[in-house]
Amino acid sequence: QVQLQESGPGLVKPSQTLSLTCTVSGGSIEAHGYDWTWIRQPPGKGLEWMAAIAFSGSPAYNPSLLGRLSISRDTSMNHFTLHLSSVTPQDTAVYYCARRPIATMGLYDLDYWGKGTLVTVSS
């Protein structure tokens, strides 16, 4: 029932800010007991947890990306947004948004996913 859809640019230039939005249907991003996550997978690499925002609105960030990362939400539109500043070619990846039941504890214990969107960083 819950569906997530990523949207944003497929190509960004080095030093720019990448902005991606996840639109959620079939469930509220304010529903108790869930947080809403951005993860990514560079080509040939594993998944990397980036950030999440809880049903309460509290954000959390991967410490390795903390200085470049911001997550926010618009409850009236039922979507949440990621901003990644100062991008480099190493930020090229498939970016996913997903839901996580908080009770599962693990950052990668995600029950609903978007299909992902490929973002290429290149000049």
N, CA, C and O atoms as CSV, one atom per row, in Angstrom:
chain,resi,resn,atom,element,x,y,z
A,1,GLN,N,N,0.817,-1.212,0.000
A,1,GLN,CA,C,0.000,0.000,0.000
A,1,GLN,C,C,0.852,1.265,0.000
A,1,GLN,O,O,0.575,2.201,-0.750
A,2,VAL,N,N,1.876,1.296,0.829
A,2,VAL,CA,C,2.756,2.456,0.871
A,2,VAL,C,C,3.616,2.476,-0.390
A,2,VAL,O,O,4.215,1.467,-0.762
A,3,GLN,N,N,3.666,3.619,-1.029
A,3,GLN,CA,C,4.478,3.812,-2.214
A,3,GLN,C,C,5.330,5.055,-2.045
A,3,GLN,O,O,4.885,6.064,-1.498
A,4,LEU,N,N,6.566,4.968,-2.525
A,4,LEU,CA,C,7.502,6.070,-2.454
A,4,LEU,C,C,8.052,6.333,-3.844
A,4,LEU,O,O,8.307,5.404,-4.610
A,5,GLN,N,N,8.232,7.600,-4.162
A,5,GLN,CA,C,8.706,7.991,-5.473
A,5,GLN,C,C,9.749,9.091,-5.337
A,5,GLN,O,O,9.460,10.171,-4.822
A,6,GLU,N,N,10.958,8.812,-5.800
A,6,GLU,CA,C,12.018,9.814,-5.808
A,6,GLU,C,C,11.869,10.732,-7.019
A,6,GLU,O,O,11.423,10.304,-8.083
A,7,SER,N,N,12.243,11.979,-6.845
A,7,SER,CA,C,12.280,12.902,-7.968
A,7,SER,C,C,13.432,13.877,-7.774
A,7,SER,O,O,13.791,14.226,-6.649
A,8,GLY,N,N,14.000,14.304,-8.888
A,8,GLY,CA,C,15.114,15.228,-8.863
A,8,GLY,C,C,15.945,15.089,-10.120
A,8,GLY,O,O,15.582,14.328,-11.016
A,9,PRO,N,N,17.042,15.802,-10.205
A,9,PRO,CA,C,17.847,15.790,-11.420
A,9,PRO,C,C,18.628,14.494,-11.571
A,9,PRO,O,O,19.019,13.869,-10.585
A,10,GLY,N,N,18.847,14.107,-12.809
A,10,GLY,CA,C,19.695,12.959,-13.072
A,10,GLY,C,C,21.160,13.313,-13.246
A,10,GLY,O,O,22.020,12.433,-13.220
A,11,LEU,N,N,21.449,14.591,-13.422
A,11,LEU,CA,C,22.812,15.053,-13.656
A,11,LEU,C,C,23.027,16.350,-12.899
A,11,LEU,O,O,22.234,17.284,-13.022
A,12,VAL,N,N,24.091,16.413,-12.120
A,12,VAL,CA,C,24.495,17.640,-11.438
A,12,VAL,C,C,25.986,17.846,-11.641
A,12,VAL,O,O,26.734,16.900,-11.885
A,13,LYS,N,N,26.398,19.089,-11.537
A,13,LYS,CA,C,27.798,19.431,-11.741
A,13,LYS,C,C,28.546,19.458,-10.416
A,13,LYS,O,O,27.955,19.755,-9.377
A,14,PRO,N,N,29.834,19.153,-10.441
A,14,PRO,CA,C,30.631,19.251,-9.213
A,14,PRO,C,C,30.512,20.630,-8.576
A,14,PRO,O,O,30.463,21.651,-9.261
A,15,SER,N,N,30.468,20.629,-7.262
A,15,SER,CA,C,30.328,21.788,-6.385
A,15,SER,C,C,28.879,22.234,-6.190
A,15,SER,O,O,28.607,23.040,-5.300
A,16,GLN,N,N,27.958,21.738,-6.985
A,16,GLN,CA,C,26.560,22.119,-6.823
A,16,GLN,C,C,25.906,21.343,-5.691
A,16,GLN,O,O,26.496,20.420,-5.128
A,17,THR,N,N,24.685,21.730,-5.369
A,17,THR,CA,C,23.878,21.044,-4.374
A,17,THR,C,C,22.854,20.157,-5.067
A,17,THR,O,O,22.122,20.602,-5.951
A,18,LEU,N,N,22.815,18.903,-4.655
A,18,LEU,CA,C,21.830,17.954,-5.140
A,18,LEU,C,C,20.615,17.984,-4.234
A,18,LEU,O,O,20.742,17.858,-3.016
A,19,SER,N,N,19.442,18.149,-4.817
A,19,SER,CA,C,18.196,18.120,-4.067
A,19,SER,C,C,17.300,17.032,-4.630
A,19,SER,O,O,17.012,17.003,-5.827
A,20,LEU,N,N,16.864,16.139,-3.756
A,20,LEU,CA,C,15.985,15.040,-4.124
A,20,LEU,C,C,14.776,15.037,-3.202
A,20,LEU,O,O,14.903,15.261,-1.998
A,21,THR,N,N,13.622,14.787,-3.763
A,21,THR,CA,C,12.386,14.739,-2.999
A,21,THR,C,C,11.772,13.349,-3.106
A,21,THR,O,O,11.779,12.732,-4.171
A,22,CYS,N,N,11.250,12.874,-2.004
A,22,CYS,CA,C,10.526,11.607,-1.957
A,22,CYS,C,C,9.072,11.899,-1.620
A,22,CYS,O,O,8.767,12.448,-0.561
A,23,THR,N,N,8.186,11.530,-2.522
A,23,THR,CA,C,6.760,11.697,-2.316
A,23,THR,C,C,6.166,10.365,-1.872
A,23,THR,O,O,6.382,9.333,-2.507
A,24,VAL,N,N,5.421,10.400,-0.783
A,24,VAL,CA,C,4.875,9.196,-0.161
A,24,VAL,C,C,3.366,9.180,-0.348
A,24,VAL,O,O,2.692,10.188,-0.131
A,25,SER,N,N,2.845,8.035,-0.750
A,25,SER,CA,C,1.406,7.821,-0.822
A,25,SER,C,C,1.050,6.541,-0.081
A,25,SER,O,O,1.893,5.661,0.093
A,26,GLY,N,N,-0.198,6.442,0.353
A,26,GLY,CA,C,-0.657,5.257,1.057
A,26,GLY,C,C,-0.330,5.225,2.535
A,26,GLY,O,O,-0.649,4.249,3.213
A,27,GLY,N,N,0.291,6.258,3.046
A,27,GLY,CA,C,0.629,6.344,4.454
A,27,GLY,C,C,1.200,7.704,4.766
A,27,GLY,O,O,1.803,8.344,3.905
A,28,SER,N,N,1.016,8.143,5.975
A,28,SER,CA,C,1.483,9.455,6.403
A,28,SER,C,C,2.914,9.382,6.905
A,28,SER,O,O,3.280,8.439,7.606
A,29,ILE,N,N,3.727,10.373,6.549
A,29,ILE,CA,C,5.076,10.439,7.093
A,29,ILE,C,C,5.081,10.825,8.568
A,29,ILE,O,O,6.135,10.833,9.203
A,30,GLU,N,N,3.922,11.141,9.112
A,30,GLU,CA,C,3.787,11.397,10.540
A,30,GLU,C,C,3.269,10.183,11.313
A,30,GLU,O,O,3.048,10.274,12.521
A,31,ALA,N,N,3.073,9.049,10.638
A,31,ALA,CA,C,2.567,7.869,11.322
A,31,ALA,C,C,3.542,7.400,12.393
A,31,ALA,O,O,4.742,7.284,12.143
A,32,HIS,N,N,3.027,7.135,13.574
A,32,HIS,CA,C,3.849,6.755,14.717
A,32,HIS,C,C,4.647,5.489,14.441
A,32,HIS,O,O,4.108,4.511,13.922
A,33,GLY,N,N,5.928,5.506,14.786
A,33,GLY,CA,C,6.739,4.304,14.764
A,33,GLY,C,C,7.582,4.088,13.528
A,33,GLY,O,O,8.166,3.016,13.371
A,34,TYR,N,N,7.665,5.059,12.650
A,34,TYR,CA,C,8.444,4.922,11.428
A,34,TYR,C,C,9.352,6.129,11.227
A,34,TYR,O,O,9.032,7.243,11.642
A,35,ASP,N,N,10.477,5.890,10.590
A,35,ASP,CA,C,11.221,7.008,10.050
A,35,ASP,C,C,11.429,6.817,8.552
A,35,ASP,O,O,11.189,5.743,8.001
A,36,TRP,N,N,11.871,7.867,7.928
A,36,TRP,CA,C,11.922,7.961,6.473
A,36,TRP,C,C,13.349,8.271,6.072
A,36,TRP,O,O,13.950,9.239,6.538
A,37,THR,N,N,13.878,7.430,5.199
A,37,THR,CA,C,15.312,7.269,5.028
A,37,THR,C,C,15.747,7.559,3.596
A,37,THR,O,O,15.029,7.269,2.639
A,38,TRP,N,N,16.930,8.134,3.473
A,38,TRP,CA,C,17.644,8.198,2.200
A,38,TRP,C,C,18.877,7.304,2.285
A,38,TRP,O,O,19.685,7.424,3.206
A,39,ILE,N,N,19.009,6.407,1.312
A,39,ILE,CA,C,20.206,5.592,1.173
A,39,ILE,C,C,20.658,5.667,-0.276
A,39,ILE,O,O,19.882,6.032,-1.160
A,40,ARG,N,N,21.907,5.324,-0.512
A,40,ARG,CA,C,22.414,5.352,-1.879
A,40,ARG,C,C,23.339,4.179,-2.130
A,40,ARG,O,O,23.841,3.552,-1.196
A,41,GLN,N,N,23.560,3.888,-3.414
A,41,GLN,CA,C,24.430,2.803,-3.825
A,41,GLN,C,C,25.270,3.268,-5.009
A,41,GLN,O,O,24.765,3.350,-6.128
A,42,PRO,N,N,26.542,3.570,-4.779
A,42,PRO,CA,C,27.423,3.906,-5.899
A,42,PRO,C,C,27.629,2.705,-6.806
A,42,PRO,O,O,27.455,1.570,-6.364
A,43,PRO,N,N,27.992,2.924,-8.056
A,43,PRO,CA,C,28.222,1.793,-8.964
A,43,PRO,C,C,29.258,0.831,-8.406
A,43,PRO,O,O,30.356,1.236,-8.023
A,44,GLY,N,N,28.902,-0.439,-8.363
A,44,GLY,CA,C,29.810,-1.463,-7.885
A,44,GLY,C,C,30.032,-1.486,-6.393
A,44,GLY,O,O,30.873,-2.247,-5.913
A,45,LYS,N,N,29.306,-0.675,-5.641
A,45,LYS,CA,C,29.482,-0.585,-4.195
A,45,LYS,C,C,28.233,-1.049,-3.460
A,45,LYS,O,O,27.205,-1.339,-4.071
A,46,GLY,N,N,28.341,-1.114,-2.154
A,46,GLY,CA,C,27.213,-1.470,-1.322
A,46,GLY,C,C,26.358,-0.266,-0.961
A,46,GLY,O,O,26.662,0.870,-1.324
A,47,LEU,N,N,25.292,-0.542,-0.244
A,47,LEU,CA,C,24.391,0.512,0.199
A,47,LEU,C,C,25.047,1.367,1.276
A,47,LEU,O,O,25.803,0.869,2.110
A,48,GLU,N,N,24.749,2.647,1.244
A,48,GLU,CA,C,25.235,3.592,2.243
A,48,GLU,C,C,24.052,4.363,2.797
A,48,GLU,O,O,23.386,5.096,2.067
A,49,TRP,N,N,23.788,4.199,4.088
A,49,TRP,CA,C,22.768,4.987,4.755
A,49,TRP,C,C,23.210,6.431,4.842
A,49,TRP,O,O,24.349,6.714,5.215
A,50,MET,N,N,22.320,7.348,4.501
A,50,MET,CA,C,22.671,8.761,4.466
A,50,MET,C,C,22.008,9.569,5.577
A,50,MET,O,O,22.683,10.246,6.354
A,51,ALA,N,N,20.698,9.492,5.644
A,51,ALA,CA,C,19.965,10.348,6.571
A,51,ALA,C,C,18.558,9.805,6.738
A,51,ALA,O,O,18.081,9.013,5.926
A,52,ALA,N,N,17.905,10.240,7.797
A,52,ALA,CA,C,16.516,9.869,8.037
A,52,ALA,C,C,15.829,10.974,8.814
A,52,ALA,O,O,16.466,11.762,9.513
A,53,ILE,N,N,14.521,11.010,8.672
A,53,ILE,CA,C,13.708,11.911,9.477
A,53,ILE,C,C,12.575,11.097,10.075
A,53,ILE,O,O,11.872,10.377,9.366
A,54,ALA,N,N,12.405,11.215,11.368
A,54,ALA,CA,C,11.435,10.417,12.089
A,54,ALA,C,C,10.032,10.999,11.952
A,54,ALA,O,O,9.844,12.126,11.494
A,55,PHE,N,N,9.064,10.202,12.360
A,55,PHE,CA,C,7.670,10.650,12.315
A,55,PHE,C,C,7.456,11.930,13.125
A,55,PHE,O,O,6.543,12.705,12.841
A,56,SER,N,N,8.299,12.144,14.130
A,56,SER,CA,C,8.210,13.336,14.952
A,56,SER,C,C,8.838,14.557,14.291
A,56,SER,O,O,8.632,15.682,14.748
A,57,GLY,N,N,9.596,14.348,13.226
A,57,GLY,CA,C,10.340,15.404,12.574
A,57,GLY,C,C,11.801,15.469,12.932
A,57,GLY,O,O,12.521,16.302,12.381
A,58,SER,N,N,12.276,14.626,13.835
A,58,SER,CA,C,13.674,14.645,14.253
A,58,SER,C,C,14.567,14.058,13.168
A,58,SER,O,O,14.288,12.962,12.681
A,59,PRO,N,N,15.636,14.755,12.772
A,59,PRO,CA,C,16.542,14.251,11.748
A,59,PRO,C,C,17.733,13.508,12.331
A,59,PRO,O,O,18.096,13.694,13.493
A,60,ALA,N,N,18.338,12.658,11.497
A,60,ALA,CA,C,19.584,11.990,11.836
A,60,ALA,C,C,20.423,11.880,10.580
A,60,ALA,O,O,19.890,11.745,9.478
A,61,TYR,N,N,21.754,11.938,10.746
A,61,TYR,CA,C,22.655,11.987,9.608
A,61,TYR,C,C,23.816,11.027,9.785
A,61,TYR,O,O,24.264,10.769,10.902
A,62,ASN,N,N,24.297,10.498,8.661
A,62,ASN,CA,C,25.544,9.757,8.651
A,62,ASN,C,C,26.667,10.721,9.025
A,62,ASN,O,O,26.835,11.743,8.360
A,63,PRO,N,N,27.437,10.427,10.065
A,63,PRO,CA,C,28.485,11.371,10.467
A,63,PRO,C,C,29.478,11.710,9.370
A,63,PRO,O,O,30.002,12.824,9.341
A,64,SER,N,N,29.751,10.772,8.461
A,64,SER,CA,C,30.707,11.045,7.397
A,64,SER,C,C,30.200,12.067,6.386
A,64,SER,O,O,30.987,12.628,5.623
A,65,LEU,N,N,28.903,12.311,6.375
A,65,LEU,CA,C,28.297,13.260,5.449
A,65,LEU,C,C,27.689,14.458,6.152
A,65,LEU,O,O,27.075,15.306,5.504
A,66,LEU,N,N,27.846,14.544,7.455
A,66,LEU,CA,C,27.095,15.495,8.265
A,66,LEU,C,C,27.237,16.932,7.783
A,66,LEU,O,O,26.251,17.667,7.740
A,67,GLY,N,N,28.429,17.336,7.428
A,67,GLY,CA,C,28.654,18.712,7.031
A,67,GLY,C,C,28.029,19.094,5.706
A,67,GLY,O,O,27.901,20.281,5.406
A,68,ARG,N,N,27.638,18.115,4.907
A,68,ARG,CA,C,27.112,18.391,3.576
A,68,ARG,C,C,25.633,18.074,3.440
A,68,ARG,O,O,25.060,18.280,2.370
A,69,LEU,N,N,25.005,17.584,4.486
A,69,LEU,CA,C,23.703,16.943,4.353
A,69,LEU,C,C,22.629,17.688,5.139
A,69,LEU,O,O,22.866,18.199,6.233
A,70,SER,N,N,21.452,17.728,4.549
A,70,SER,CA,C,20.279,18.255,5.234
A,70,SER,C,C,19.057,17.466,4.789
A,70,SER,O,O,18.909,17.157,3.607
A,71,ILE,N,N,18.184,17.141,5.731
A,71,ILE,CA,C,16.932,16.471,5.421
A,71,ILE,C,C,15.800,17.273,6.044
A,71,ILE,O,O,15.922,17.782,7.159
A,72,SER,N,N,14.710,17.378,5.320
A,72,SER,CA,C,13.564,18.134,5.788
A,72,SER,C,C,12.292,17.465,5.286
A,72,SER,O,O,12.343,16.514,4.505
A,73,ARG,N,N,11.158,17.970,5.740
A,73,ARG,CA,C,9.893,17.398,5.305
A,73,ARG,C,C,8.834,18.477,5.160
A,73,ARG,O,O,8.935,19.564,5.728
A,74,ASP,N,N,7.823,18.141,4.387
A,74,ASP,CA,C,6.646,18.974,4.242
A,74,ASP,C,C,5.454,18.069,4.515
A,74,ASP,O,O,5.040,17.303,3.644
A,75,THR,N,N,4.911,18.153,5.701
A,75,THR,CA,C,3.837,17.238,6.071
A,75,THR,C,C,2.559,17.501,5.287
A,75,THR,O,O,1.777,16.580,5.055
A,76,SER,N,N,2.337,18.746,4.878
A,76,SER,CA,C,1.144,19.048,4.096
A,76,SER,C,C,1.180,18.384,2.729
A,76,SER,O,O,0.131,18.082,2.158
A,77,MET,N,N,2.377,18.154,2.198
A,77,MET,CA,C,2.545,17.486,0.917
A,77,MET,C,C,2.923,16.016,1.063
A,77,MET,O,O,2.998,15.294,0.068
A,78,ASN,N,N,3.158,15.573,2.280
A,78,ASN,CA,C,3.558,14.199,2.565
A,78,ASN,C,C,4.819,13.809,1.781
A,78,ASN,O,O,4.885,12.739,1.177
A,79,HIS,N,N,5.801,14.689,1.804
A,79,HIS,CA,C,7.070,14.350,1.193
A,79,HIS,C,C,8.227,14.810,2.064
A,79,HIS,O,O,8.065,15.644,2.955
A,80,PHE,N,N,9.398,14.249,1.787
A,80,PHE,CA,C,10.611,14.661,2.468
A,80,PHE,C,C,11.730,14.819,1.450
A,80,PHE,O,O,11.731,14.182,0.397
A,81,THR,N,N,12.680,15.681,1.787
A,81,THR,CA,C,13.658,16.156,0.824
A,81,THR,C,C,15.070,16.030,1.384
A,81,THR,O,O,15.306,16.268,2.569
A,82,LEU,N,N,15.994,15.654,0.522
A,82,LEU,CA,C,17.413,15.574,0.852
A,82,LEU,C,C,18.168,16.641,0.074
A,82,LEU,O,O,17.934,16.841,-1.118
A,83,HIS,N,N,19.071,17.319,0.758
A,83,HIS,CA,C,19.994,18.249,0.118
A,83,HIS,C,C,21.421,17.806,0.422
A,83,HIS,O,O,21.795,17.659,1.586
A,84,LEU,N,N,22.210,17.595,-0.620
A,84,LEU,CA,C,23.604,17.211,-0.496
A,84,LEU,C,C,24.435,18.258,-1.215
A,84,LEU,O,O,24.363,18.386,-2.437
A,85,SER,N,N,25.216,18.999,-0.462
A,85,SER,CA,C,25.972,20.113,-1.020
A,85,SER,C,C,27.365,19.675,-1.453
A,85,SER,O,O,27.840,18.599,-1.090
A,86,SER,N,N,28.010,20.543,-2.242
A,86,SER,CA,C,29.405,20.360,-2.656
A,86,SER,C,C,29.664,18.979,-3.231
A,86,SER,O,O,30.598,18.294,-2.816
A,87,VAL,N,N,28.848,18.574,-4.173
A,87,VAL,CA,C,28.952,17.217,-4.704
A,87,VAL,C,C,30.213,17.058,-5.545
A,87,VAL,O,O,30.715,18.013,-6.138
A,88,THR,N,N,30.704,15.833,-5.580
A,88,THR,CA,C,31.836,15.423,-6.398
A,88,THR,C,C,31.435,14.193,-7.199
A,88,THR,O,O,30.378,13.616,-6.942
A,89,PRO,N,N,32.252,13.775,-8.164
A,89,PRO,CA,C,31.925,12.546,-8.895
A,89,PRO,C,C,31.761,11.322,-8.002
A,89,PRO,O,O,31.085,10.371,-8.393
A,90,GLN,N,N,32.360,11.320,-6.815
A,90,GLN,CA,C,32.190,10.201,-5.895
A,90,GLN,C,C,30.784,10.115,-5.312
A,90,GLN,O,O,30.434,9.113,-4.689
A,91,ASP,N,N,29.981,11.147,-5.505
A,91,ASP,CA,C,28.582,11.114,-5.092
A,91,ASP,C,C,27.675,10.494,-6.149
A,91,ASP,O,O,26.474,10.364,-5.915
A,92,THR,N,N,28.205,10.112,-7.285
A,92,THR,CA,C,27.414,9.417,-8.293
A,92,THR,C,C,26.890,8.106,-7.719
A,92,THR,O,O,27.664,7.290,-7.218
A,93,ALA,N,N,25.581,7.904,-7.794
A,93,ALA,CA,C,24.975,6.729,-7.178
A,93,ALA,C,C,23.513,6.645,-7.583
A,93,ALA,O,O,22.940,7.590,-8.125
A,94,VAL,N,N,22.927,5.486,-7.305
A,94,VAL,CA,C,21.481,5.365,-7.305
A,94,VAL,C,C,20.998,5.750,-5.913
A,94,VAL,O,O,21.457,5.192,-4.916
A,95,TYR,N,N,20.091,6.683,-5.845
A,95,TYR,CA,C,19.568,7.187,-4.584
A,95,TYR,C,C,18.166,6.638,-4.362
A,95,TYR,O,O,17.311,6.702,-5.245
A,96,TYR,N,N,17.946,6.101,-3.176
A,96,TYR,CA,C,16.666,5.526,-2.798
A,96,TYR,C,C,16.087,6.239,-1.585
A,96,TYR,O,O,16.821,6.644,-0.683
A,97,CYS,N,N,14.779,6.389,-1.567
A,97,CYS,CA,C,14.095,6.701,-0.324
A,97,CYS,C,C,13.328,5.467,0.129
A,97,CYS,O,O,12.907,4.648,-0.688
A,98,ALA,N,N,13.152,5.345,1.437
A,98,ALA,CA,C,12.561,4.140,1.996
A,98,ALA,C,C,11.997,4.419,3.378
A,98,ALA,O,O,12.363,5.396,4.031
A,99,ARG,N,N,11.102,3.544,3.811
A,99,ARG,CA,C,10.533,3.607,5.146
A,99,ARG,C,C,11.211,2.586,6.041
A,99,ARG,O,O,11.542,1.487,5.597
A,100,ARG,N,N,11.417,2.945,7.295
A,100,ARG,CA,C,11.991,2.024,8.272
A,100,ARG,C,C,11.109,1.948,9.505
A,100,ARG,O,O,10.877,2.968,10.154
A,101,PRO,N,N,10.614,0.770,9.842
A,101,PRO,CA,C,9.970,0.608,11.150
A,101,PRO,C,C,11.018,0.749,12.246
A,101,PRO,O,O,12.013,0.024,12.255
A,102,ILE,N,N,10.799,1.671,13.159
A,102,ILE,CA,C,11.809,1.955,14.174
A,102,ILE,C,C,12.079,0.737,15.049
A,102,ILE,O,O,13.203,0.552,15.516
A,103,ALA,N,N,11.086,-0.079,15.272
A,103,ALA,CA,C,11.243,-1.244,16.130
A,103,ALA,C,C,12.210,-2.277,15.571
A,103,ALA,O,O,12.668,-3.139,16.321
A,104,THR,N,N,12.538,-2.226,14.286
A,104,THR,CA,C,13.488,-3.181,13.719
A,104,THR,C,C,14.929,-2.885,14.119
A,104,THR,O,O,15.784,-3.767,14.036
A,105,MET,N,N,15.206,-1.675,14.543
A,105,MET,CA,C,16.485,-1.218,15.068
A,105,MET,C,C,17.565,-0.959,14.017
A,105,MET,O,O,18.253,0.059,14.103
A,106,GLY,N,N,17.737,-1.835,13.036
A,106,GLY,CA,C,18.791,-1.676,12.061
A,106,GLY,C,C,18.503,-0.587,11.037
A,106,GLY,O,O,17.362,-0.425,10.604
A,107,LEU,N,N,19.520,0.153,10.653
A,107,LEU,CA,C,19.356,1.242,9.694
A,107,LEU,C,C,18.939,0.757,8.317
A,107,LEU,O,O,18.329,1.508,7.556
A,108,TYR,N,N,19.256,-0.481,7.987
A,108,TYR,CA,C,18.936,-1.032,6.676
A,108,TYR,C,C,17.723,-1.948,6.702
A,108,TYR,O,O,17.451,-2.632,5.716
A,109,ASP,N,N,16.996,-1.976,7.796
A,109,ASP,CA,C,15.785,-2.779,7.908
A,109,ASP,C,C,14.613,-1.962,7.381
A,109,ASP,O,O,13.838,-1.391,8.148
A,110,LEU,N,N,14.501,-1.918,6.070
A,110,LEU,CA,C,13.568,-1.046,5.364
A,110,LEU,C,C,12.468,-1.885,4.731
A,110,LEU,O,O,12.749,-2.873,4.053
A,111,ASP,N,N,11.223,-1.495,4.947
A,111,ASP,CA,C,10.130,-2.332,4.455
A,111,ASP,C,C,9.504,-1.851,3.151
A,111,ASP,O,O,8.957,-2.668,2.410
A,112,TYR,N,N,9.561,-0.589,2.850
A,112,TYR,CA,C,9.090,-0.070,1.578
A,112,TYR,C,C,10.156,0.824,0.988
A,112,TYR,O,O,10.767,1.636,1.682
A,113,TRP,N,N,10.369,0.660,-0.310
A,113,TRP,CA,C,11.400,1.392,-1.045
A,113,TRP,C,C,10.804,2.083,-2.257
A,113,TRP,O,O,9.833,1.599,-2.839
A,114,GLY,N,N,11.382,3.208,-2.639
A,114,GLY,CA,C,11.183,3.712,-3.973
A,114,GLY,C,C,12.002,2.898,-4.954
A,114,GLY,O,O,12.825,2.074,-4.555
A,115,LYS,N,N,11.780,3.128,-6.223
A,115,LYS,CA,C,12.513,2.366,-7.236
A,115,LYS,C,C,13.939,2.861,-7.427
A,115,LYS,O,O,14.742,2.181,-8.066
A,116,GLY,N,N,14.266,4.013,-6.896
A,116,GLY,CA,C,15.594,4.582,-7.004
A,116,GLY,C,C,15.727,5.505,-8.197
A,116,GLY,O,O,15.009,5.374,-9.189
A,117,THR,N,N,16.647,6.431,-8.088
A,117,THR,CA,C,16.947,7.336,-9.187
A,117,THR,C,C,18.464,7.489,-9.305
A,117,THR,O,O,19.148,7.743,-8.314
A,118,LEU,N,N,18.974,7.334,-10.507
A,118,LEU,CA,C,20.404,7.469,-10.746
A,118,LEU,C,C,20.762,8.936,-10.851
A,118,LEU,O,O,20.163,9.677,-11.630
A,119,VAL,N,N,21.739,9.354,-10.066
A,119,VAL,CA,C,22.267,10.712,-10.117
A,119,VAL,C,C,23.735,10.629,-10.511
A,119,VAL,O,O,24.527,9.957,-9.852
A,120,THR,N,N,24.082,11.305,-11.573
A,120,THR,CA,C,25.457,11.360,-12.047
A,120,THR,C,C,26.021,12.746,-11.786
A,120,THR,O,O,25.401,13.752,-12.132
A,121,VAL,N,N,27.194,12.797,-11.175
A,121,VAL,CA,C,27.888,14.058,-10.932
A,121,VAL,C,C,29.019,14.144,-11.947
A,121,VAL,O,O,29.962,13.354,-11.915
A,122,SER,N,N,28.912,15.106,-12.840
A,122,SER,CA,C,29.890,15.249,-13.908
A,122,SER,C,C,29.834,16.660,-14.453
A,122,SER,O,O,28.776,17.289,-14.491
A,123,SER,N,N,30.988,17.148,-14.875
A,123,SER,CA,C,31.052,18.440,-15.530
A,123,SER,C,C,30.889,18.335,-17.030
A,123,SER,O,O,30.921,19.349,-17.727
